[in-house]
Amino acid sequence: MTKLRQNKRWSYDKFTDDANVVWNVHKKEACIGENCTIHNPSDHPLKDASILIRSDPYKYGLIERICVHGIGHSDPDSVAFYARQGAHGMGVHGCDGCCTRTPEESLYI
């Protein structure tokens, strides 16, 4: 279970992903008015799926949603954030289609 911890004295919020890794993430004020995987996720098929944050050099910080089949799908809000920073192609992933199906449809694949 992911957990967001906030404290007004911290420079960053603390977020624990589903691999139990604690990350420093931006404060909620930084993403007001935008969709954000951590603070304001958009309504997409995997919005309630487990969250892992990538730590490899090529996609460091990219958030993936893990579907019921164990496949990592790039979170669309995370991909949009990186695109705004000029990093394109972050949404490329080994896909089984769960990120375009309803959660109910994914259970029967």
C-alpha positions as CSV (number, residue, x, y, z in Angstrom):
1,M,0.0,0.0,0.0
2,T,1.4,3.4,-1.0
3,K,1.6,6.1,1.6
4,L,2.0,9.8,1.4
5,R,3.4,11.7,4.4
6,Q,3.3,15.5,4.5
7,N,4.8,17.9,7.0
8,K,4.9,21.7,6.5
9,R,8.5,21.8,7.8
10,W,9.8,19.4,5.1
11,S,11.1,20.6,1.8
12,Y,9.5,17.6,0.1
13,D,6.7,15.2,0.9
14,K,7.6,11.5,1.6
15,F,6.0,8.8,-0.5
16,T,6.3,5.1,0.0
17,D,5.7,3.0,-3.1
18,D,4.5,-0.5,-3.2
19,A,8.0,-1.9,-3.1
20,N,8.4,-0.1,0.3
21,V,10.9,2.4,-1.0
22,V,10.5,5.8,0.5
23,W,10.9,8.7,-2.0
24,N,11.2,12.5,-1.6
25,V,8.5,13.9,-3.9
26,H,7.4,17.4,-4.6
27,K,5.0,19.1,-2.3
28,K,1.3,19.2,-3.2
29,E,1.5,23.0,-3.9
30,A,3.8,22.3,-6.9
31,C,1.1,20.5,-8.9
32,I,-2.1,22.4,-8.1
33,G,-4.4,22.5,-11.1
34,E,-2.7,19.5,-12.8
35,N,-3.1,15.8,-12.7
36,C,-0.3,14.2,-10.6
37,T,0.2,10.5,-9.9
38,I,1.0,11.3,-6.2
39,H,-1.4,14.1,-5.3
40,N,-4.2,14.2,-7.9
41,P,-4.3,11.2,-10.2
42,S,-6.3,11.3,-13.4
43,D,-9.1,8.9,-14.1
44,H,-7.4,6.1,-16.1
45,P,-7.8,2.3,-16.1
46,L,-4.9,1.6,-13.7
47,K,-5.4,4.5,-11.3
48,D,-5.9,2.1,-8.4
49,A,-3.1,-0.3,-9.4
50,S,0.1,-0.7,-7.4
51,I,2.8,2.0,-7.8
52,L,6.5,1.5,-8.4
53,I,8.9,4.4,-9.0
54,R,11.7,3.6,-11.4
55,S,15.3,3.9,-10.1
56,D,17.2,3.0,-13.2
57,P,19.2,5.8,-14.8
58,Y,17.2,5.9,-18.1
59,K,13.8,6.4,-16.5
60,Y,14.7,7.5,-13.0
61,G,11.6,8.7,-11.1
62,L,9.1,7.5,-13.7
63,I,6.1,6.0,-12.0
64,E,4.7,2.7,-13.2
65,R,1.4,1.1,-12.4
66,I,1.6,-2.7,-12.0
67,C,-1.5,-4.5,-13.4
68,V,-3.0,-7.7,-12.1
69,H,-0.7,-9.7,-14.5
70,G,2.5,-8.2,-13.0
71,I,3.3,-5.9,-16.0
72,G,4.6,-2.4,-15.4
73,H,2.6,0.3,-17.3
74,S,3.9,3.9,-17.4
75,D,1.5,6.0,-15.4
76,P,0.0,8.6,-17.8
77,D,0.3,11.4,-15.3
78,S,4.0,10.7,-14.8
79,V,4.5,10.5,-18.6
80,A,2.8,13.8,-19.1
81,F,5.0,15.4,-16.4
82,Y,8.2,14.2,-18.2
83,A,6.8,15.3,-21.6
84,R,6.3,18.9,-20.1
85,Q,10.0,18.7,-19.1
86,G,11.0,17.8,-22.7
87,A,11.6,14.0,-22.1
88,H,9.5,12.2,-24.6
89,G,9.0,8.5,-25.1
90,M,8.7,7.8,-21.4
91,G,5.4,6.0,-22.0
92,V,7.0,3.1,-24.0
93,H,6.5,-0.1,-22.1
94,G,5.9,-3.8,-22.5
95,C,2.1,-3.7,-22.6
96,D,-0.5,-6.4,-22.2
97,G,-3.3,-3.9,-22.9
98,C,-4.4,-3.5,-19.2
99,C,-3.7,0.3,-19.4
100,T,-6.5,0.6,-22.1
101,R,-9.0,-1.9,-20.6
102,T,-11.3,-1.6,-17.7
103,P,-10.1,-3.3,-14.5
104,E,-13.0,-5.9,-15.0
105,E,-11.9,-6.7,-18.5
106,S,-8.3,-7.2,-17.4
107,L,-9.2,-9.9,-14.9
108,Y,-10.4,-12.2,-17.7
109,I,-7.4,-11.9,-20.0
